[in-house]
């Protein structure tokens, strides 16, 4: 009995690791972004977003064959475009910040009155941003952002979980679900501890805003290619069969 339980627990852990190893890069990137002092993304957003995204994948997997006739797994690959958008948006913000800093350096040689005006504008801008951090809408946006990236990167989760659940008993499916959700927390904790290791955390605070946009863009492109969503779309157009896997 104990041996069987140990084997089952090992199976749950191994299955989770194999299907979520790519999430390590995503979580590290999000925790890097949350390490920035002026970032709207916070640690709690990352954890809640990861749980929301994974719970969605788990729910779709539990629905099983039915969902394959409504939302084919390949369709989630197109969320790669959304991740690329996140990256481009971050890159745009990075460029604006760099231009703003360059402009501020030029303003240092101007008259004292002009410098005071610039400082007032900066202070007002920071106050607005600080207020934005506290809004419920902003929190929801950050959570949804993380969850969408998790879902986009999880098309292989559905493809693997569905046949496992179909072949499992009811109590095994419940055990899988509970085990996977516990492992999500462990994964978040490991990535958080990794990022907040003092040397890495110091590096993250200084360079995260430079690295993060490029990781999002690369991840979005990878998902578009790895999900094979374009070949699937071509087959759908040619055959008219929406349920092609």
ABEGO torsion letter per residue (X at the ends): XAAAAAAAAAAAAAAAAAAAAAAAAAAAAAAAAAABAABABBAAAAAAAAAAAAAAAAAAAAAEAAAAAABBAAAAAAAAAAAAAAAAAAAAAAAAAAAAAAAAAAAAABBAAAAAAAAAAAAAAAAAAAAAAABAAAAAAAAAAAAAAAAAAAAAAAAAAAAAAAABBAAAAAAAAAAAAAAAAAAAAAAAAAAABAAAAAAAAAAAAAAAAAAAAAAAAAAAAAAGAAAAAAAAAAAGBAABX
